[in-house]
Amino acid sequence: MFGLTGRLWTALTAIIKLEDKVTRQSEAIRQQQAKIENLTERMIRLETLLEVVIRSSEFKRLN
C-alpha cells in the first residue's frame, strides 16, 4: 500500500511541477506577444514617417 501511495504522491508532485512550468511559460509567451505588438506598432509608425518623407521629397522635386 505504501508503494502505491508513494507513486501517487510522486505523480501528483510531478503534475504540480508541470502545471507551474506551463503557467510560467504562458506568462513568458504573453510578455513576448506584448513586445511583438509594440514592435509592430513602432514599425507601422516608422513606415508612415518614411512614406511622408518620401512624398515630401517628391513634392519638393516637382516645385
Secondary structure as GFF3:
##gff-version 3
##sequence-region A 1 63
A	DSSP	alpha_helix	2	62	.	.	.	ID=ss1
###
